[in-house]
Amino acid sequence: MSMNADGLKTVREIENTWIPLGDGCRLAARIWMPENAEKTPVPAILEYLPYRKRDGTADRDATTHPYMAAHGYACIRVDMRGNGDSDGLMEDEYLVQEQDDALEVIQWLTQQTWCSGSVGMIGISWGGFNGLQVAARQPDALKAVISICSTDDRYADDIHYMGGCLLNDNLGWASTMLAYSTRPPDPLVVGDNWRETWMNRLENLPFLAAPWLSHQHRDAYWQHGSICEDYEAIKTPVFLVGGWADGYTNTIFRMLKQFNCPVKALVGPWAHKYPHFAKPGPAVGFLQECIKFWDHWLKGKKTDTMDTPIQLYVQDSHPPLAMKDKISGNWIGQESWPSSDTRTQFLYPSGNRLENIPGSGLCEIHTPQTLGSRGGRWFPMGTGPDLPVDQQTDDQEARVFESLPLESDLTICGAPVLKISLASDQPFGLIAVRLNDVRPDNSIARMSYGVLNLTHYQSHEHPEPLVPGQSYSVTIQMNEIGWTLKPGHRIRLSLSNTYWPLIWPSPGFVTLTMDLSGTCLELPVLAAKKISPPMLPPESGAPLEQTVIRPSKLDWTVEEDIKTHALTTRNLEDYGERIISSHGLRTSLTGTETWSAGREDPFSPRGNIEIETLTARGEWQINTRVNTRMRADENNFYVSAEVTALEGEEQVFHKCWDYTIKRNLV
């Protein structure tokens, strides 16, 4: 086997190859493998995504797959059906067809001369989802899965709904997928029929916000692809990876409790990115951890990958900034979850305090529609200003309860829980709960939060209208967190019945009445921290060679109308323009999300998302434009979308969607 100066295997790249499927569709794949893999076969690592291997994930692929190939693996990055350079059409996410195609790809891999017959799957987000979903199908060749920032429950913990509340990222993600799916395949890969393939995709584009919004409860639509329906179906070893700043961290701890297969977990301070380059840092030697995991489960080598199966980064309290390069803290090791080192501390709202004994009396929660503008994104990427900022503005109009200053260190590690007794004056309502760290400088950092549609308090499958004035005992589990507060810090519980623009508001004015005698905050407190040595520093492959024409720019602004106090939040995501050196493709993607709401009008909220893409080489140039909108009244959601495509200066495609979708206890 050919080796380079570092003792690693020399890597050969196949820029594109076609994987034939049984129905005649071909999937486009990019492969990195050891140079002599045909003579000495190696395990295959599959990453299977809709995000365009040619340009969309090219930066990340360059740092990841060549590195693993140099350590003795064949890495295959496949464009899913209907995306990138692959044939066919994609109708929705996580369909049976998607899994069936993956099973055929795995079978194809085992038949290649360079493959030893053992296959692993790796992926983040969509790729993390389908790695688990395919594992549940139990193909013989799939021996291990690394799933990053993924979920076991497509309704309770995905980008569509949270606690039975509608996430505004439901519209955001549908808009992003429209933008991805409108882009053409590369003529240098697919040949002269690129335009026919592109036009077929455009004519059959789904606007996915509509079906996602049509399934407002946890029905069979969401149960499909949710591996929590049968955890026992997962037999392969699984490496679960996530970050405290990401939207998917809760699922890791559920799966740790439920899986019977070999499982390990790594949770750092990161947002929605691979840990060897994620922010907030510290970035870590994630790829080295992957190699140890693959070596153990795909090659049968003895490694220490399972010696400390759970590694968590406990963050020190840090300033509430929208962007953070690095957060101080410590790595701790755990053998199992829930941790035997954790005890529950009980705190009780009383007056405006958090006390050690139960409180009494009633208080009302009625907050303006605009509360929540400092909450950041549901799943931050960490590449721009998208983390929660100082909570003072949101707390000014929330119902808050605060502890006395702490006298010693307190480490919260796990999911805080609020058990609350309350009544609504309407047959609907929601509650948003934030756990905040009031720092000695009086800045307020959000440690964790949770939301609940109160009609879902017993069930996401079968919600029921509330009886106005009737008291309900409700449990809200906040997001998992690892956070250390120092002496002098105070714990603050902040309650509201709005949280805009993270979630869509209730279908009318609501006042909640809270019974303090039936309310308790439960904090999972780590009694003893088993400090682990720092993780290895990150290693990776060489960065993608490219020419940057326009650098990226990401921004987040909140504007207030001084007369009406209406708020408008804008998120600019300009990923710049660049030319990829290896094949000369010039690309850009620019988007703006605008969310507006009046202070006292639950029917004033509006969402508008605009995205423009460029795909070009020389005189060949394709632009696509996506514009989506959403509003609601008491009875219905109204969502619309418009797609325009240009070839050069000529408009070659235009399509509009317009849906009215009945609200059903959301």
N, C-alpha and C positions, 0 to 999 in steps of 0.2 A: 504494500500500500504506500503510495507516494505521500511523503510528509513535507511540511514546510519547516522553516527554521525553528519554529516554536514547538515542534513535535506534533502539530495538528495536521489533519489530513488536507490535502489539496482539494479544493472544491471546484467542481464543474457545474456550470449553469446551463439549463435548457430554458431559453427565454419563453417559449410557448410550445406546448404540445396539446393534442386533442384527446380527451377521454370520451370514447363512444358509450352511449347509453342504449338500453334495449329498445327504446322507442324511436331511435334514429337521431335524437338530440346529441350534440357534442358539447362538452364542457371544456373551457380553456383553462390550462394549468401552467404554472411556472414552477420549475423544479431546480433545487440545488442538491447536489449529492457528492460524496467523496469520489474522486477521480476514477478510482478503480472498483467502484461498487458492483459493476457487472461480474467481476471475478470474485469479489468478496462481498456478498450481499449484506445489506444493513437494514435495520428497522426503518419504517416510513413514518413521518410525522405529517399529518394532514391539517391544514387550516382552510376552512370552507366558508366563504363569505360572499355577500352581494356588493362589496364596496370597491370593485375594480382593481384588480392586481396590477394593471398596466400603469395606473397613475394614483388611484385613490389611496391605497395602502403601501405604495412603493417605498416611501420613507421608512416606515416601520419595518417592512419586510426586509429591507437592506440591512438593518441592524440586528435582525433576529434570525432569519432562516440560514444565511451563510454561516453564522456562528455555530448553530446546531449541526449543520452539515460538516463543518470542520471537525466536530467531535464525534463523527461516525454515524450520521443519520441522513436519510434522504428526506428532504423537506418539500412538501407539495402545497402550493398556494393555489386554490381552485376558485374560479368565479362561478357562483351559483347560476343555475338556469335563469335566463332572461336578464342577466347583468354582465357588465363589462364586455368581454369578447365572446362569451358563451352564447350558444343558440337558445331558442325557446323563449317562453314568457314566464314571468313571475306574477302570481295572482295575489299573494299575501305572504306574511311571515310565518315560518314554522309549520307549513303544511305537511301532510303525509308525503306529498310529492318530493318535497325538499329532503326529507329523511330517506325516502326510497332512493333518490339520486345518490345520497351520501353512501348508502350501503353498496350501490353499484361501484362507486369510486373506490371504496375500500377493497372490494373484490378485485377490481382492476389492478390496484396497487400490489396485491399479493401475487399477481400473475406476472409481474415485471421481473426481469432477470436480476435487477439490482436490489430487489426487496427480499428480505429474509423471511417474510411471511408474517412478521409482527408489525402492528400498526398502532400509533398513538394519535390522539387528536388534541389540538391546542387552539385556543381562541379567546378573544375578549368580547364581551357583550353578545352580539348575535352569534359569533363563533363560539362563545362560552355556552350559550343556550344550546345550540345544536350539538355540541360535543356531548352534553349530558343527555339530550334527547336521543341521539344515536346510540349512546351507551345503553339506554333503556331498551333498545331494540336487540341488544346482545349479539352483535355479529362476532363470530368466532375469532376473527383476526384482530379485533380491537382489544388491546391489552391494557391500556391506561389512558386517562384523560386529564389534561390541565385546563381548568375552566376559570377564566378571569372575569370578574365583574359581571356575574350572570345571575340567573334566578331559578328557583324551583317552582315558582307559582306565578303564572303569567298575569293573573288578575291582581293579586294582593301586592306583588312586588315587581312591577315593571313600569314602563314609561307612560302607561295609560291611566291607571287608577291607583290611589293610595288611601287606605282606610275607607274604601267605598266612595271617596271623593274623586272627581274628575281632575286629572292633572292637565295643565295647559300644555305640557310637553306632548300630549296626545296629538294636538294640532301641529306642534313643532316638528315632531318626528315624521308625521305623514308628509309634511311639506319637504323635509329633507330627503325622504325616500323618493318623492316625485322628482326632485332635482337630480338625484343619483340616476334614476331610471330613465330620465330623458336624454342622458348623454349617449353619444353614438359609440359603437365599437370602433376599434382602430383599423382603418383599411389595410395597414401593413400586416395585420394579423389575420383578419377574416377575408381579405381580398375584395374583389369588385362587388360582391353582394352586400357590402357593409350598409349601403343605403336601404336596401330592401329589409335587412334585419332591423335597422333603426326605425324605419317607418312602421314596421309591424309592431314594434314595442310601443311606439307613440300612440298608435291607433288603439292599443289594448291596455293603456295605462290604467291601473286602479288608483283611485284617490282613497287611501286607506283610512283616513280619518272617519269616513262614513261607516264602514263596518265596525270599526273599533268603538265608535260612539253609539252604534246601534245595540251593542251588547253591554249594557250598563251594570249588569249583575254578573256574578261568577257562575256562568252557565257552561254548557258543553263546549262552546267556542273557546273559552279560556282554559277549561280543563284539559283540552287537547294540548299536548306539548308541555304541560305542567307536571314535572316528574314527581311532585309531591302526591300525586294521585296514587303512585305505587313506588315508594322508595326502594322496595325490595327488588325492583327490576334492575337497579344499578348494581352490577356485580364486579365491574372493573375497578381497580384502584383509581382514586380521584384526588387531584391536587387542586384545592380551592383557594383562589387568590382574590383579594379585594383591598379597598382603602376606606378609611373612616370618612373621607370627603365624598365618596361615591354614593350613588343612589341605591346600590345593590348589596350593601354589606350585610344586611339582616339575614339574607338567605344563607350565607356561609354558616352562621351559627345554628340555624334550623337544620341544615344538612349534617352538621357535625353531630347533632343529637339523634338524627334519624337514620343515617346510613349505617348499614352493616358491612359494607365493603371496606377495604383499607382506605383511609382518608387522612389527608394532612391539610393544614390551612396556614395561610400567610396573610396577615392583615397589617398594612402600614398606614401612614398618614395620607395616602395618595388620593387623587381624584381618579377620573375614569381613563386610566392609561396603563400601559405595561410598566411594571415597577422598576425596570432598569433605566427609565428616563422620565418617570412620572414626577409631577409636582402636586402638592408640596412635598419636598424631600424630607428625609434623605432617600435618594434613589439607592437601590441595593443591587447586589449581584444575583438578580433573578434568573438570568440565563444559566448561571452556574448551578442554581438550585434545580432548574429544569433538567440539566444534564444528569445530575445525580438521581433525580426521579426517573428519568427515561432509562438510565443505565441499570437501575435496580429492577424496574418492572418490564423493560423490553429486552434487555440483554442478560438479565440474571446475575448481574454483578453485585457484590456486597458493598453497599454505601451506607452513609449515616442518614439518608433522607427521611427515614421514619423514626429516628431516635428521639427527636422532639417534634411530635406530630403537629403541634399548634404553636405558632409564633406570632405574637401580637406586639405592636408598637404602642406603648402607653405614652400619649402626648403630654407634655407639660402645658400648663395654661399659656396661651399665646394671644397677642393682640388681634382684634377682629378686623383683618384686612381682606380686601377682595382678591388679592393675589399674594401668595406666599411662596418663597423659594424653598424654605426649610423650616421645620418645626422641631424643637428640641424634645427629647424624651428618652425612653429606654425600651429595649426589646425584652420581652418576657417570654418564657416557655411554659406551656401547659401540656399535660398528658391527656386530658380529656375535657369535655365541655358538657354541662356547666362546670366551672372550676370549683374544686373543693376549697380553694383559697378565698372564695367570695362569701360574704355575709350580706344580709339585707338590712339596710338602715331605713327606718320609717320616719317620715316628716309629715306634719299636718298643717294645712293652712288654717290660720287663726288671725282674724283681723287683717292686717297686711303682712303678717309674719309667717314663717315656717317654723313650727315649734315641735317639741318632742312629745307633746300630748295632744289628743284630738281637740279640734276646735268646735265651735258651735255657731249657730246663726245662719242667715241666708245672705247671698249677695248676687247681683245681676251681672251678666256678661252680654254687652251689646256694643259691638265695635264697628267702626266705619269700614266701608267696603275696600278702602285703600290700605288697610293695615296689612303689612307683610312685604312692603317694597324693599326692605333691607335683608330679605331672606336668601338671596342668591338663587342659583339654578337648582333644579331637582337633582340632576346629575352633572356636577361641574366637571369640566375637562382639565382644569388647571393650567390652561394655556393662555388665559386672559382673565379679566376681572369677573369671576362668577361665583366666588365663595361668599357666605353670609358676612355682612359687615357689622359695625357697631349697632346693637339692638336698642339703643336709647330711643330712637324715633318710634319704632314699633311698640316699645314698652310704655310710652307715654299714654297711650290710649287702650292698652290691654289691662286686664285684671292681673295684678302681680302680687306675689307673696315672696318674702325674702328672709333668709336666715340671718342670724347674727354672724359677725366675722368668725371664720374658722380659727381654732387655736392650734391645729396641727394639720399635717398633710392629709388629704382625702383623695383616694384614687377610685374613680367610678369606672368599672370595667364590666360591660354587659349592656342590657337594655333597661333603662329606667321605665317604670310603670306608674301611671296615675290611675287610681281607682276613685271614681267621682260619682256623686249622687246629684242629678240635676233634672230639671224640667224645662220644656220648651213651650212657648206660647203659640207655636204653630205645629202642624203635623210633620214638620221637617226641621232640619237644622244640622249644623256641623260644629265641631270644636277643634281648635288647633292648640296644641300644647307645646311650649318651648321650655327647655331646661337651660338656663343661662348662668354664666360665670361672671359675677360682678367683681371686677378686678380693683385693686387698690387705687388705680388712677381713675376709677369710675367709668372706664370703658366697659362695655358689656359684650361678651362673646357668647354666641349660641353654641352650646355643647351638643345638644340633641333636640329632636322635635318629633312630633307625631300628629296626625290628623285623623278624624273619624267622622264619617257621615252617620249621624245618630240613628237614622232609620236602619242602618246596618249593624246596630250594636250587638245583635245576636247572631247575624248571619249575613254573609255577602251573597249567598245563593238565594235567600228568601227574605229580603228586607221587608219591613212593615212600617206603615205610617205611624207616627207618634200620636199619642193622645194628649192634646194640649193641656198643660197644667199637671199632668201626671209625672211623678218622680221616677227616674230610671237609674239603676246602678250600672255604671258603664266603666269599662276598662280600656285605657289607651296605652298601648305599648309604644314607646318612643324608639328611635333608631339606636342600634348598638353603638357603643362608644368606649374608648379608652382614654381617660383624661384625669390628670392630677391637678388638684387645687392646692395652693399653698396657704399657710396661715395668713389671715387678713382678708382672704377672698370670701365672698358670700355666694350662696346658692339662691337663685331666683327662679321661681315657677311663674311663667307668663301664659295667660289664657286669653283666647279670643274666639269669636265665632265667625271670623273671616281670616283668609290668608292669601291675599292677592299680590302678585300674579302667579303664585305657585299653583293654587287650585281655584277652580271655578266656584263662585259663590252659590249659596242656597237660593231656591226659587222664590224669594220674598224676604221681607224684613223679619228678623228673628231676635227675640230676647230670651236668653237662657237664665234660669234661676238655679244657683248652685247651693246645695246644702252642705255646709262645712263639716257638720257632724258625721257625714257619710263619705268624706273625702280623705285620701291618704296617698302620699308620694312614696314609692318604694325605690330605693337606690341600691344597685348592686355594688357593693364596696369591696375592693380587693384588700384583704387583710394582710397578705404577705406577697410582695413582688419577688418572683424568682427571676432576677435579672440575668439575661443571657448576654453572651459576648456580642459586640456589634456584628452585623452581617457583613459579608464581603462587599467590597466596593463593586460598582457595576462594570461589567464587560459587555462588549457587543461587537457586531460586525462593523465594517467601514460605512460611514454615512453615504447616502445616495448622492451620486454626482449630478449636479444640476446647476443651472444658471438662474438666479433670482432676478426677475424683471421688476417686480413690485413686492416689497416685503409685506408680511401679514400685519393686520391691525385688528385688534379686538377691543371692544369698548362696551361699557354699561353705564347708562345715564338714567336718572329719575328727575322728571320735571314736574313742578307743581303750578297749577293755575292759581294765582294769588287770590282772585275773587271767589272762585268756586271750591278751591282746594282739591279739585280733581287732579289725579296723578297719571302721568304717562311714563312708562318704562320702556327704554329702547336698548336692545342688545345688537350691536354691530359685530358681525363675524366675517371679516375680510381675510381670507387665507392667502392672499397675495397671488402673484402670477409668476410662473417659473417654466423653464424648459428642461426636460429630463434628458440628460446627455446621451444615454445609451440608445434612444430611439427618436429623439427630437420632438416629442409631443409637448405642446405648449398648453398649459391648463391654468384655470383660475376658478374660484368659487367665492361669491360674495353674497351675504345674506343679512337682512335686518328684520328683527322681530320687534313689533310694537304692541304693547299692552296698555290699555287705558281704562280708567274707571272713575266714576263720580263718587264722591265721598259717601253719600247717603242713598244712592240708587242701586239696588241689586240687579237691575236690568241694564245698567249703563256699561258694564264691562265689554270691551271689544278686543279682539286679537287680529293682527294683520301681519303676515309673513311674506317677505319678498326675497327670492333667491335667484341669482343669475350665474350661469356657468359658461365657461369657454373651453373648447377642445379644438386644437388647431395644429397644423404643421404646414409651414410654407403658405401657399395660397389657399389651402383647404382650411376652412374655418366654420365651426358650428357654435352657435350661441343658443342657450335655452333660458327661458324666463318662467319662473313659477310665482304665482301670487295667490295666497290663500287668506280667507277671512272667517271669523266666527263671532257670533253674538247669541243671545238667548233672551227669551221672555219667561213668563211664569210656566208655560206649557211646553215649549219647544226649544231645541237648539237649531241654529241656522248656520250651516257651513257651506262654503263655496271655494272653488279653486279654478285657476286659469293657467294654462300652459301655452307658451308660444315658443316655436323653434325657428331659427334662421340658419340658412346655408349661405354663407357669405352675407350679402346684403338682402337676400330674398327670404321673405317669410314663407316657409314650406309646411308649417303645421300650426293649428290653433284649436284648442279644445277647452270647454268650460264644464264644470260640474256645479250643481246647486242642489243641496239637500235640506229638507226639513225633517228633523228627527225628534220624536216625542220624548220629553223628559220623563223618567220613570224612577222617582225617588232619588234623583241625583241633582 
